[in-house]
C-alpha cells in the first residue's frame, strides 16, 4: 500500500472536482430560490416545483415519491431542498465543513437517484441519455465520495484555514 | 392588393417553403446562453392614455410579464372602459388618475405604456424617463426630430428602456419575412416597395361627453371634438403619415437597411370637408439611397386594397398583408400560375428549433388553416409580444426589436412626408 500523500497535481484535481460539484449544487439551489425570475432572453420563469419531477418517478420506490407530489407541504419541501442544495454547494466550493457537506450531498444525490432509478435501460423523457442503473446522479455521488474520502477541505479551503488556526491556538501543537 | 384564392395559396406556400429550416424569430435569446436568471416579478406598469390603442395594449398585457398597477386618462369614460377591460381579462381593479404626473407621484411604478396624442409623446415620455420609469410609447415616436431626439437622449441619460410601439417588429410574420426572405436575399435587389393603407371611412370618431361638467379646455383641447378626434387636427396630429405610414416606413427601413432621404408628397382633404385639417388622401414617395423607392398611399374613399406592404425585388415579390398574411412570388412567374416557385432555398445554418418552425407556420397564417381573409386575432399577438418584449427588456436588458433610433428614423421620414403633402413638393428628410 502506497501511503504517500497525493501529489500537487492530484490535490489540485481533487479540489477542482470538489469545486465543480459544489458549483453544480449551489447553482441548482440558487435557481430554485431566485423566483420570481426571468430568463436572460426576457421571459418569466415558472416557479420551481418538484411536483412534476416526483410524479414522473421511476423504479421500485416510485410510488412513495409520487405520493409526495400531491402532499400539501410540498412547497415547504421544495424550499428546504433548494436551500439544502445551495448550502451544500457553497460549503463544497469554500471547502468549509467539507465532510459534512459531502454527507449532505450524498444524501441529496441518494434521494434523486432513488426517486428516478434507471431500471428500464432506455431513453426516458426529461433525460438526455440512456441509462441502466448508472446515471449522472450516481456518477456525481461517486465524485462526492472521492471528495469525501480524500478530505479535500484539508488540502485547500476554509477547513484548512480553520485547522491551521486551531493548531496555532493549541499549545500542545505549538 | 387582392389576390385570388389560388394566388394566395401559391404565395403562402412559397413563403413557407422559403422559410423552411430557418431560425426565423427564434434564437433571439442565444446570447443569454451562459447567464443565469434575473430575479423579479412582472413589471409594474402604469397606462397613460386609454383610448382604443391604450386599451388594446392593456388587454394584451400578459400578467406574467406586466402588472397593470394604475390607469391614467383625462377622459373618465376611457378610464371606465379600461377598468371594464381589466375585469373582462380577469384582473383586479386598479387606481385611476387623470393627471399622469399625479400617477407617477402616487403609484409605485417601474414602467409606463403611453398611448396619448402624438403631440404629447415627448413631454410625457421624457417626464416619465426622468422620473426613473421605463417607457413603451405608442407610435409615431414624436412630433418632430428634435422631440424624438429629446426622448432618445432622456432614455440614455436615465438608463431606462424606451421602446416605441411599432408592433410589426414583434410580429412573427415580419420577423420571419426578414430573417427567411429579405436577409436571405430571396427577393434579389429590391428597388421598389408599395405601402398601402386604404380605407373607406371618415376616420372621425363619435363620443359622448363623459359628464355635463367635463371640459376638455382644462386639458388644452379647445373642444371635446378636438380631444376625441385629435388625429384630424394638425395641432396634435401628422395624419396618415404618423398614424399609418410610420409603421410601414419603419419596416421598410429595416428591410432596405437604410432610411429615406427625401419625400415627395401630394394629397389633401378631398372627401371629408368636415373641418378636419389633416388630409383624407395621402400620397407620398420616399426616396432611399441606391435608387430605392417606397410609395405610400392612404385614402379614405375606397377599402378594396385594405392594407399591405409589398416589396418588389429582381428575383421575387414579398407581400405582407393585413399584418397576418405573407405571400412570396417568384419574379417572372405569374402569381396566378400554379407552378411551384423557382426560388432556390439555400441551406440554412444556425439553431433551428421547433418553436421557430411553429412561429413560421403562425407567421404565414397557413398553419392555422385560415384563408387570407382572416384577421384580427393573430394581429393582436404582435401587441402581446411587443409588451412582453418591453417588459423583458426592463427586467433583463434583453434587446429591443424596434428601439428609439429606428423609430426616430422612420418618424423623420414620415414628418417629411407629411410636410411634403402639405406643400405638395419634395422635401429632404432630416438627417
Interface residues (C-beta under 8 A of the other chain):
Chain A: X27 X30 X31 X34 X35 X36 X37 X38 X39 X40 X41 X42 X43 X44 X45
Chain B: X28 X29 X31 X32 X35 X36 X37 X38 X39 X40 X41 X42 X64 X65 X388 X389 X391 X392 X393 X395 X396 X398
